[in-house]
Amino acid sequence: MNDEQKVRSMTTTLFGISFDAHDAAGQAEFWAQALHRKVNDGATARSAAVAPGDDPAGGPLLMFHQVPEDKTVKNRVHLDLIAADLHNEAQRLIGLGATQVRSLQDNNGGWIDFIDPEGNEFDVVAG
């Protein structure tokens, strides 16, 4: 193995983000619509995925896995989305099933905290 192959074999990249869910396909559908993506073929209540599409800037693969337990505490990691029109994007996400938790304003325009249909926190930042 040459030096370049060694470096590549030691490189770690982000493959995807996994969500626990009661209904994997339902959660995948929410996030696909929220991110203007499509749910991958073969989605079921047990397992589903949403690929980033043709644009690598669209973010990582999102995976959804059925688990029996409910979410009981605040997420230690959450997604931050960015939107040019924060108010309209908030209304669109609420229409998809998100719940607004609070809105914060700062010198950069602010952000809105949400929870998705299964209670996972995420933010939308003014951009």
C-alpha positions in Angstrom: 0.0 0.0 0.0 1.4 3.4 -1.0 1.3 6.5 1.2 -1.8 7.9 -0.6 -3.7 4.7 -0.1 -2.8 4.7 3.5 -4.1 8.2 4.0 -7.4 7.3 2.2 -7.8 4.2 4.3 -7.4 6.2 7.5 -9.8 9.0 6.5 -13.2 9.1 8.2 -16.1 11.0 6.6 -19.7 11.5 7.7 -21.8 8.9 6.0 -25.2 9.7 7.5 -27.3 10.7 10.4 -29.6 8.1 12.1 -32.9 8.8 13.8 -34.7 6.4 16.1 -38.4 6.4 15.3 -41.7 4.6 15.9 -42.6 5.0 12.2 -39.4 5.1 10.2 -41.2 5.7 6.9 -43.3 8.5 8.4 -40.3 10.3 9.8 -38.4 9.8 6.5 -41.4 11.4 4.7 -41.4 14.4 7.0 -37.7 15.0 6.6 -37.7 14.4 2.9 -40.4 17.1 2.5 -38.7 19.4 4.9 -35.4 19.2 3.0 -36.9 19.0 -0.5 -35.7 15.5 -1.0 -37.3 12.1 -1.7 -37.6 9.0 0.5 -35.5 6.2 -0.9 -37.4 3.2 -2.4 -38.3 0.4 0.0 -39.2 2.5 3.0 -41.1 0.7 5.7 -42.2 1.4 9.3 -39.1 -0.4 10.4 -36.4 1.2 8.2 -36.2 4.1 5.8 -33.7 6.5 4.3 -33.5 9.9 2.6 -30.5 10.4 0.3 -29.0 13.9 -0.3 -29.8 13.8 -4.0 -27.5 15.0 -6.8 -26.1 18.0 -4.9 -23.5 17.0 -2.3 -24.1 20.3 -0.5 -27.6 18.9 0.3 -26.1 17.2 3.3 -25.6 13.6 4.5 -27.8 10.5 4.1 -30.6 10.5 6.7 -31.6 7.0 8.1 -34.6 6.1 10.2 -34.8 3.0 12.3 -37.8 1.7 14.3 -37.3 1.4 18.0 -39.9 0.5 20.6 -39.2 3.2 23.2 -40.4 6.8 23.3 -38.1 9.7 23.2 -37.8 10.9 26.8 -35.1 13.6 27.0 -33.7 16.5 25.0 -31.5 15.6 22.0 -27.8 16.0 22.6 -27.3 16.7 18.9 -29.8 18.4 16.6 -30.0 19.5 13.0 -29.7 23.2 12.0 -31.4 24.2 8.8 -31.0 27.6 7.1 -33.7 29.5 5.3 -33.7 32.8 3.4 -37.3 33.5 4.5 -37.5 32.3 8.1 -41.2 33.1 8.6 -42.4 31.4 5.5 -40.2 28.4 6.1 -41.5 28.1 9.7 -45.1 28.1 8.3 -44.2 25.4 5.7 -42.6 23.2 8.4 -45.6 23.6 10.7 -47.8 22.5 7.8 -45.6 19.4 7.4 -46.1 18.4 11.1 -43.4 20.3 13.0 -44.2 22.1 16.2 -42.6 25.5 16.9 -41.1 25.6 20.4 -39.7 29.1 20.5 -38.3 31.9 18.4 -35.1 33.8 19.2 -33.9 37.0 17.6 -30.3 38.3 17.6 -28.1 40.6 15.5 -27.8 37.9 12.8 -31.6 37.6 12.3 -32.3 34.8 14.8 -33.7 31.3 14.6 -36.7 29.2 15.5 -36.6 26.0 17.6 -38.9 23.2 16.4 -39.7 19.6 17.2 -40.4 17.1 14.4 -43.5 14.8 14.5 -41.7 12.3 16.8 -40.3 15.0 19.2 -36.7 15.4 17.8 -35.5 19.0 18.2 -34.2 21.0 15.2 -33.6 24.7 14.4 -34.2 26.9 11.4 -31.7 29.7 11.2 -32.3 33.0 9.2 -30.0 33.0 6.3 
